[in-house]
Amino acid sequence: MNRRYDYQNYLSDSSVEFRGYKELPHNKALVVANLEFDIVYCNDSFGKLFNLYVKDSLHRLNPNSELLFLLKGFIEKKYRNLTSDIILSMPGFTENVLYQISVERIFINAVQYLLINIESLDQRKKIERKINILHSALDHGNVPIIVTDIESKIVYTTPSFEEVFSKEIDSIYNLGLADLLREHLDFNEHEQLVFAVEKKMPWKKLTQINRRGSAEYWELTLNPFSVDDKLEPCMILSATNLTEHIYQKNLIESSDKKQKLIIENISDLLLILRHSQSYFLFENANDNFCKIFNLDKSKLHLLQIDKLLPPRLVSAFQEAAENFIKNQPQFIEFTYKHTVEQQYLCKLTCTTENDAANKIFIITMKDVTEEMRYREQLEKGYLKEMQLNKMKSDFLANISHEIRTPFNGIIGYSEILDDCLAAQDYVTIKEIMHSMKEVLGRALNLFTNLVEVSQLEAGEVEIEKVDLNCNQVLKKVYEKRQNDAAAKNLNFKIEFCDEECVVEIDWVKLERIVDVLIDNAIKYTKDGFVYIGSKLNDDKVIIIISDSGIGIAKNQIERLLAPFTQEVEGYTRPYEGVGLGLTVAYKLTKLLGGEFEIISEKNCGTEIKISFPRSNPAKKREPTSYV
């Protein structure tokens, strides 16, 4: 089909089209014009510079403007692109300014346009000056830094980094970062660096570098950074001198290691054991430990711990110590349950005295009772959250399918109606109207269930109880559902109790419960029977709905009482519905003070019993006697 556009509307539409291109830069003045110099797009910088906007013409510039002469010559010479420095006079400015003009031909939908970039050379000088200032700051900041390009090739280094590695920029420029550091890393460390560079991931390593005849310790930190969101990130490597820190740390650890371990763990229960000749002897303990285990440490020095501490704790200590001696880890953690509710997380470390045969074991015990309780609460909360998320997912999956299906049917029927009206086929129209009513009834039933469940969950359901013979309700539902059962050739049976089954109940809601259960029974029964009946058992009225349908697996019965759940989930499930009917019947029964029981087995049918206390209206009418 050919369409004709008004020219001004075309320019407006083109402007919208060009504004959709996020890659067009907005830091320079940019304009797109057709070959008649009509502006179809310009950014804010161009508009502010020339006071021209979309639908304006470049002819509004000074007729003697060098820009117009440049553009006319560009079109005549058939150049694909052109860059030139020219002097322009701006509106409202008395002085002329030197600009760099870049012109390029572009084609959009087979239409040729001119893409024009205008950049002030003074602005470029300002940017270059900022870059020079940044370089100068890095050079004088004594911060060792290396910068790579997107291919991880070195493009910049500070003089301090050149000094650390005894390399000049000329020798390492365009060198791979991993190649530069190869000699300072072992094989595994170098492989980790190569992986980090390839994946553009952060990396950190403490390495030793020999300078001026002594070893220095430098921490190398590699981080990716992005210059442009559309480009791959570059990498920046910085170095921090930790030599003094390492020397001080080593000095402290070597001279006062035992004292440091005790200080670091003093806040919890602390026990120090001496291991000598396969015996574990009491060396020391803090006050908290002695208080918990009722010990007087002044009388226990070098006594065997199996005579002082609970057997389970002694056994745990010995097992952890033997594991430590065998595997030599930094520390070993284990748990100890002191009482039913009180638990400790224990951490065992070891230090050796001058006599290698004697080992000192340091055990700290942290009370994690509250943490364990909190963890249990979190696990319960997590399970509950998972159940809620599952319910939400089931709801969204089912409701989207169940809402879409009837309305798709209505749309289809409406299209057939149009054809039938044109052909005056009123017989088919009548059949289709009947089908549409069934579809709309299904949709209405869905919305009714949704509203009913939401009211039940919110506790907003009003109850109006009356004395009622429930057989009347059963008979009404039976007559209402006879056609549905007959349509599937099912044997629909009803059986009443000989006596009146009177209950005090809400008539409408009892009818709703029975109707939902009968609807389910018919839906899930392919052949056989559906039964509804009542009976008396002591002071209870029992309503029974049973069928010979597909049944329910025993482990699924409780789950199906929750809303929006079906035994078979997903769009490929064999039966329609969102899993609300059984929920509505169950919750209404409980709300009315009744009991709800499901007896079912897969492929063997289902029997549902709902029971309510029997009411005696005659007894209620007896006059009250006063003494």
C-alpha positions in Angstrom: 0.0 0.0 0.0 1.4 3.5 -0.9 1.1 6.2 1.7 1.8 9.9 1.2 3.0 12.1 4.1 2.9 15.8 4.5 6.5 17.1 4.3 6.4 18.8 7.7 5.0 15.7 9.3 7.8 13.7 7.6 10.5 15.9 9.1 8.8 15.6 12.5 8.7 11.8 12.2 12.3 11.7 11.2 13.3 13.7 14.2 11.6 11.2 16.5 13.4 8.4 14.6 16.8 10.0 15.0 16.3 10.7 18.7 15.9 7.0 19.2 19.6 6.5 18.4 21.4 6.6 21.8 24.8 6.3 20.1 24.6 9.9 18.7 26.9 12.0 20.9 25.6 15.0 22.8 28.9 16.5 23.9 29.4 18.0 20.5 27.0 20.1 18.3 25.4 17.5 16.0 22.9 18.0 13.2 21.4 15.7 10.6 20.1 17.5 7.4 18.7 16.4 4.1 20.3 17.5 0.8 18.1 20.6 0.8 19.7 21.6 4.2 16.4 21.0 6.1 17.2 19.9 9.7 15.6 16.5 10.5 17.5 16.1 13.8 19.8 18.2 16.1 21.0 17.8 19.6 20.7 20.4 22.3 24.2 21.6 21.8 23.6 22.5 18.2 20.3 24.2 19.1 21.9 26.4 21.7 24.9 27.2 19.5 23.0 28.3 16.3 19.5 28.9 17.6 18.2 26.4 15.0 16.1 23.4 15.6 14.2 20.6 13.8 12.2 21.8 10.8 14.5 24.9 10.5 16.8 25.2 7.5 20.6 25.6 7.5 19.9 28.4 4.9 19.0 30.6 7.8 22.7 30.8 8.6 24.6 33.8 7.3 24.5 33.4 3.4 28.2 34.0 3.3 28.8 31.4 6.0 31.8 29.2 5.3 29.7 26.3 6.6 27.2 26.6 3.8 29.9 26.8 1.2 31.6 23.8 2.7 28.4 21.7 2.6 27.5 22.7 -1.0 31.0 21.8 -2.2 30.8 18.5 -0.2 27.5 17.6 -2.0 28.8 18.6 -5.5 32.1 16.6 -5.1 30.3 13.4 -4.1 32.7 13.0 -1.1 31.7 10.3 1.5 33.1 12.3 4.4 35.1 15.4 5.1 36.8 17.1 8.0 37.8 20.8 8.0 38.6 23.7 10.3 36.6 26.8 9.6 35.7 30.1 11.3 32.1 30.6 12.2 30.2 33.6 13.6 27.7 32.7 16.2 24.4 34.5 16.8 24.8 37.1 19.6 28.7 37.0 19.4 30.8 39.7 17.8 34.0 37.5 17.6 34.5 34.7 15.2 35.4 31.3 16.6 37.5 28.5 15.1 35.6 25.2 14.8 36.3 21.7 13.4 33.6 20.5 11.1 33.1 16.8 10.2 30.6 15.9 7.5 29.5 12.4 6.5 26.9 11.0 4.1 24.5 8.5 5.7 21.6 6.6 4.3 18.4 5.7 6.2 15.7 3.8 4.4 17.4 4.6 1.1 17.3 8.3 1.7 20.5 10.3 1.8 21.3 12.7 4.7 24.2 14.7 5.9 25.6 14.0 9.4 27.4 17.1 10.6 29.6 17.3 13.8 30.7 20.7 15.0 33.4 20.9 17.7 35.0 24.1 19.2 38.8 23.8 19.0 38.9 25.9 22.2 36.8 23.3 23.9 39.1 20.6 22.7 42.1 22.5 24.1 40.3 22.7 27.5 39.8 18.9 27.5 43.4 18.3 26.5 44.5 20.7 29.3 42.4 18.7 31.8 44.0 15.5 30.6 47.5 17.0 31.0 46.6 18.1 34.5 45.5 14.6 35.4 48.7 13.1 34.0 50.7 15.6 36.0 48.8 14.8 39.2 49.4 11.1 38.8 53.1 11.6 38.0 53.7 13.7 41.1 51.4 11.7 43.4 54.0 8.9 43.8 51.2 6.3 43.3 52.4 3.4 41.2 49.7 2.9 38.5 49.5 1.1 35.2 46.6 1.6 32.8 45.7 -0.8 29.9 43.4 -0.5 26.9 40.5 -2.8 26.2 43.0 -5.5 24.9 44.9 -5.4 28.2 47.9 -3.8 26.6 49.8 -1.2 28.7 49.1 2.4 27.5 50.1 4.4 30.5 52.3 4.1 33.6 53.4 6.5 36.3 57.1 7.2 36.9 56.8 5.6 40.4 55.7 2.3 38.8 58.5 2.5 36.3 60.9 2.9 39.3 59.4 -0.1 41.2 59.8 -2.5 38.3 62.9 -0.8 36.9 61.2 -0.5 33.6 60.7 2.5 31.3 57.5 3.2 29.5 59.2 2.8 26.1 60.1 -0.8 27.0 56.6 -1.8 28.4 54.3 0.2 26.2 51.8 -2.0 24.4 53.1 -5.0 26.4 50.5 -7.4 27.9 50.0 -6.9 31.7 50.5 -10.6 32.4 53.8 -10.6 30.5 55.1 -7.7 32.6 54.4 -9.4 35.9 55.4 -12.9 34.9 58.9 -12.8 36.6 57.3 -11.6 39.9 54.7 -14.4 40.3 54.9 -18.1 40.6 53.1 -20.3 38.1 49.7 -20.6 39.9 49.7 -16.9 40.7 50.4 -16.0 37.1 47.6 -18.3 35.9 45.2 -16.5 38.2 46.3 -13.2 36.9 45.9 -14.3 33.3 42.4 -15.6 34.1 41.5 -12.2 35.8 42.8 -10.3 32.8 40.8 -12.4 30.3 37.6 -12.2 32.3 38.1 -8.5 33.2 37.8 -9.4 36.9 39.4 -7.8 40.0 42.6 -9.4 41.3 44.9 -8.8 44.3 48.2 -10.3 45.2 51.0 -9.6 47.7 54.4 -10.2 45.9 58.0 -9.8 46.8 60.2 -7.5 44.7 64.0 -7.3 45.2 65.1 -3.6 45.0 68.4 -2.0 46.1 69.6 -5.4 47.4 66.7 -6.0 49.8 63.3 -7.6 49.5 60.2 -5.3 49.4 56.6 -6.4 49.7 54.1 -4.8 47.3 50.4 -5.4 47.1 49.2 -5.4 43.5 45.6 -4.6 42.9 43.9 -5.0 39.5 40.5 -3.6 38.8 38.5 -3.1 35.6 37.0 0.2 34.7 34.8 1.3 31.8 35.4 4.4 29.7 32.2 3.9 27.7 29.3 1.7 28.5 29.5 0.3 24.9 33.1 -0.7 25.1 34.8 -3.5 27.0 36.4 -2.4 30.2 40.0 -1.4 30.5 42.2 -2.4 33.5 44.1 -0.3 36.1 46.8 -1.8 38.2 48.0 -0.1 41.4 50.8 -1.0 43.8 51.0 -0.4 47.6 54.2 -0.8 49.5 53.5 -3.0 52.5 57.2 -3.8 53.4 57.1 -2.1 56.8 53.8 -3.5 57.7 54.9 -7.1 56.8 58.1 -6.7 58.8 56.2 -5.5 61.8 53.7 -8.2 61.5 56.3 -10.9 61.3 58.1 -9.5 64.3 55.0 -9.5 66.4 54.0 -13.0 65.4 57.4 -14.5 66.1 58.0 -12.8 69.4 54.6 -12.9 71.0 52.5 -15.5 69.2 51.1 -17.3 72.2 50.1 -14.1 73.9 48.5 -12.8 70.7 46.4 -16.0 70.3 45.1 -15.7 73.9 44.2 -12.0 73.5 42.4 -12.5 70.2 40.2 -15.2 71.8 39.8 -13.9 75.4 36.2 -12.7 74.8 34.8 -16.3 74.6 35.4 -19.3 76.8 39.1 -20.0 76.7 41.0 -23.2 77.5 44.7 -23.9 77.2 45.9 -27.5 77.2 49.3 -29.0 77.2 49.8 -32.2 75.2 52.6 -34.3 76.7 53.2 -38.0 76.2 49.7 -38.6 74.8 48.1 -36.9 77.8 46.1 -33.7 77.6 46.9 -31.6 80.7 45.1 -28.5 82.0 47.4 -25.5 81.5 45.1 -22.5 81.9 41.6 -21.2 81.3 39.8 -17.9 81.5 37.2 -17.1 84.2 34.2 -17.6 81.9 35.3 -21.2 81.1 35.9 -22.0 84.8 32.5 -20.5 85.7 30.6 -22.6 83.1 32.3 -25.9 84.2 32.6 -25.0 87.9 36.4 -25.2 88.0 39.0 -23.6 90.3 42.0 -23.2 88.0 44.4 -22.4 90.8 44.2 -26.1 91.8 44.1 -27.7 88.4 47.5 -26.9 86.8 48.8 -29.9 84.7 46.0 -32.2 85.8 44.5 -34.5 83.1 41.4 -33.0 81.6 39.4 -36.3 81.6 39.1 -36.0 85.4 37.9 -32.4 85.2 35.6 -31.9 82.2 32.5 -33.7 80.8 33.4 -36.9 78.9 31.7 -35.6 75.6 33.8 -32.4 75.7 37.0 -34.3 76.5 36.3 -36.7 73.6 35.7 -33.7 71.3 39.0 -32.0 72.3 41.0 -35.2 71.8 39.5 -35.9 68.4 40.2 -32.3 67.2 43.7 -32.4 68.6 44.6 -35.7 66.9 43.2 -34.4 63.6 45.3 -31.2 64.0 48.5 -33.2 64.7 47.8 -35.4 61.7 46.8 -32.8 59.1 48.5 -29.6 60.4 45.7 -27.1 59.4 45.7 -23.5 60.6 42.8 -24.3 63.0 40.0 -26.8 63.5 36.4 -26.0 64.3 33.9 -28.4 66.0 30.6 -28.0 67.9 29.8 -29.0 71.5 26.3 -29.3 73.0 26.6 -28.4 76.7 22.9 -28.7 77.5 19.7 -29.4 75.5 19.5 -25.7 74.6 23.1 -24.4 75.0 25.6 -25.0 72.1 29.1 -23.9 71.5 31.2 -23.4 68.4 34.8 -24.5 69.4 38.0 -23.4 67.6 41.3 -25.3 68.3 44.7 -23.9 67.4 48.2 -25.0 68.3 51.6 -23.6 69.1 54.8 -25.5 69.8 57.3 -24.6 72.6 61.1 -25.1 72.4 60.6 -28.7 73.1 58.8 -30.0 70.0 57.3 -32.9 72.0 55.2 -30.5 74.0 52.4 -28.8 72.1 50.1 -26.1 73.5 46.5 -26.3 72.3 44.3 -23.2 72.6 40.6 -23.8 72.5 38.0 -21.0 72.3 34.3 -21.7 72.8 31.7 -19.3 71.5 28.1 -19.6 72.7 26.1 -19.9 69.5 22.8 -20.8 71.1 21.0 -17.6 70.0 22.6 -17.9 66.5 21.3 -21.5 66.2 17.8 -20.3 67.2 18.0 -17.4 64.8 19.2 -19.8 62.0 16.2 -22.1 62.7 13.9 -19.1 62.5 15.5 -18.1 59.3 15.1 -21.6 57.9 11.4 -21.7 58.8 11.0 -18.2 57.4 12.8 -19.3 54.2 10.6 -22.3 53.8 7.5 -20.2 54.3 8.8 -17.7 51.8 9.4 -20.5 49.3 5.8 -21.7 49.8 4.5 -18.2 49.3 6.6 -17.8 46.1 5.4 -21.2 44.9 1.8 -20.2 45.6 2.4 -16.9 43.7 4.0 -18.6 40.8 1.2 -21.2 40.6 -1.4 -18.4 40.7 0.3 -16.4 37.9 0.7 -19.5 35.8 -2.9 -20.7 36.2 -4.7 -17.4 36.3 -3.1 -16.1 33.1 -4.1 -19.3 31.3 -7.6 -19.4 32.7 -8.4 -15.7 32.0 -6.9 -15.8 28.5 -8.7 -19.0 27.4 -12.4 -17.9 27.8 -11.8 -14.5 26.3 -9.9 -16.0 23.3 -13.0 -18.2 22.9 -15.3 -15.1 22.9 -13.2 -13.4 20.3 -13.4 -16.5 18.1 -17.1 -16.8 18.5 -17.6 -13.1 17.7 -15.7 -13.5 14.4 -18.0 -16.5 13.5 -21.1 -14.5 14.5 -20.0 -11.8 12.0 -19.9 -14.4 9.2 -23.2 -16.0 10.3 -24.9 -12.6 10.3 -23.7 -11.9 6.8 -25.0 -15.3 5.7 -28.2 -15.0 7.8 -27.4 -18.4 9.4 -29.5 -17.9 12.6 -29.4 -21.5 13.6 -25.6 -21.4 14.0 -25.9 -18.0 15.7 -28.2 -19.6 18.3 -25.7 -22.4 18.9 -22.8 -20.0 19.2 -24.7 -17.8 21.6 -25.2 -20.9 23.8 -21.5 -21.6 23.7 -20.6 -18.0 24.5 -22.8 -18.2 27.6 -20.9 -21.3 28.7 -17.6 -19.5 28.2 -18.8 -16.4 30.0 -20.1 -18.6 32.8 -16.7 -20.2 33.2 -15.0 -16.7 33.4 -17.6 -15.5 35.9 -17.1 -18.6 38.0 -13.3 -17.9 38.0 -13.8 -14.3 39.2 -16.3 -15.5 41.8 -13.8 -18.0 43.2 -11.1 -15.3 43.2 -13.3 -12.8 45.1 -14.5 -15.5 47.5 -11.0 -16.8 48.4 -9.7 -13.2 48.9 -12.6 -12.6 51.3 -12.0 -15.8 53.2 -8.3 -15.0 53.5 -9.1 -11.5 54.7 -11.8 -12.7 57.2 -14.5 -10.5 55.5 -17.2 -13.2 55.0 -20.5 -12.6 56.8 -22.4 -15.6 58.2 -26.2 -15.7 58.5 -27.2 -19.0 60.1 -30.7 -20.5 60.0 -32.1 -23.9 60.9 -32.1 -25.8 57.7 -32.8 -29.4 56.4 -29.6 -29.9 54.4 -31.5 -32.4 52.2 -33.2 -29.5 50.6 -29.8 -28.1 49.6 -28.6 -31.5 48.3 -31.7 -31.8 46.1 -31.3 -28.3 44.7 -27.7 -28.9 43.7 -28.6 -32.3 42.3 -31.2 -30.9 40.0 -28.9 -28.1 39.0 -26.0 -30.4 38.0 -28.0 -33.2 36.4 -27.4 -31.9 32.8 -23.7 -31.7 33.4 -23.5 -35.3 34.6 -25.7 -36.5 31.7 -23.5 -34.7 29.2 -20.6 -37.0 30.3 -22.9 -40.1 30.6 -22.3 -40.4 34.3 -24.6 -42.2 36.7 -25.6 -39.3 39.0 -27.1 -40.8 42.2 -28.6 -39.1 45.2 -29.6 -40.7 48.6 -31.3 -39.0 51.6 -31.4 -39.9 55.2 -34.8 -41.0 56.4 -34.8 -38.6 59.2 -34.6 -34.8 58.9 -31.0 -33.6 58.8 -31.4 -30.2 60.3 -28.4 -28.0 60.9 -27.9 -24.4 62.0 -26.0 -23.1 59.0 -25.8 -20.4 56.3 -28.0 -21.7 53.5 -26.2 -19.9 50.6 -22.7 -21.0 51.8 -23.7 -24.6 52.3 -25.1 -24.7 48.8 -21.9 -23.2 47.5 -19.8 -25.9 49.3 -21.9 -28.7 47.9 -22.0 -27.2 44.4 -18.2 -26.8 44.2 -17.6 -30.4 45.3 -20.2 -31.8 42.9 -18.6 -29.7 40.1 -15.2 -31.1 40.9 -16.6 -34.7 41.0 -18.1 -34.4 37.6 -15.1 -32.6 36.1 -12.6 -35.3 37.3 -14.8 -38.3 36.4 -14.6 -39.7 32.9 -17.0 -42.6 33.3 -18.8 -44.3 36.2 -20.8 -42.5 38.9 -21.1 -39.4 41.0 -22.9 -39.8 44.3 -24.4 -37.2 46.8 -26.1 -38.2 50.0 -26.7 -37.5 53.7 -26.8 -39.5 56.9 -26.9 -39.1 60.7 -24.2 -40.2 63.0 -24.9 -39.5 66.7 -25.4 -35.7 66.9 -23.8 -35.0 63.5 -25.2 -34.5 60.1 -22.8 -35.9 57.4 -22.9 -35.0 53.7 -21.1 -37.3 51.4 -19.9 -36.6 47.9 -18.1 -39.4 46.1 -17.1 -40.4 42.6 -15.3 -43.0 40.5 -12.9 -40.4 39.0 -9.2 -40.1 38.8 -8.7 -39.7 42.5 -5.9 -37.9 44.4 -2.6 -39.2 45.6 -2.5 -39.4 49.4 0.6 -37.3 49.7 -1.1 -34.5 47.6 -4.4 -34.2 49.6 -3.2 -31.7 52.1 -1.4 -29.6 49.5 -4.5 -29.3 47.3 -6.4 -27.6 50.2 -4.1 -24.5 49.6 -5.3 -22.0 47.0 -4.1 -22.0 43.4 -2.7 -25.6 43.5 -3.5 -28.5 41.4 -2.1 -32.0 41.4 -0.8 -31.5 37.8 0.6 -28.0 37.3 1.5 -26.1 34.1 -0.3 -25.2 30.8 -0.3 -28.8 29.7 -2.4 -30.0 32.6 -5.4 -32.1 31.5 -8.1 -30.2 33.4 -9.0 -26.5 33.4 -9.2 -24.3 36.5 -6.9 -22.5 38.9 -7.2 -24.8 41.9 -9.6 -22.7 44.0 -12.8 -24.9 44.2 -11.5 -27.3 46.8 -10.0 -24.4 48.8 -13.3 -22.5 48.8 -15.2 -25.6 50.0 -12.7 -26.4 52.7 -12.4 -22.9 54.1 -16.2 -22.3 54.0 -16.8 -25.6 55.9 -14.3 -24.6 58.6 -15.8 -21.1 58.8 -19.3 -22.6 59.3 -17.9 -24.8 62.2 -17.9 -28.0 60.2 -15.4 -30.8 59.6 -13.9 -31.6 56.2 -12.5 -35.0 55.3 -11.1 -36.4 52.0 -10.7 -40.1 51.4 -9.0 -40.8 48.1 -6.6 -43.0 46.2 -5.1 -42.4 42.8 -7.3 -43.9 40.0 -9.7 -45.3 42.6 -12.1 -42.4 43.1 -12.6 -39.8 45.8 -15.0 -39.5 48.8 -15.4 -36.2 50.7 -17.3 -36.0 53.9 -18.4 -32.7 55.5 -20.2 -32.8 58.8 -22.0 -30.3 61.0 -23.6 -30.5 64.5 -27.3 -31.5 64.3 -29.7 -28.9 65.3 -33.0 -29.4 67.2 -35.4 -26.5 66.4 -38.1 -27.9 68.6 -35.9 -27.8 71.6 -35.0 -24.2 70.9 -38.7 -23.3 70.9 -39.3 -24.8 74.4 -40.2 -22.1 76.9 -37.7 -21.4 79.6 -38.8 -22.3 83.1 -38.0 -20.3 86.1 -37.8 -21.5 89.7 
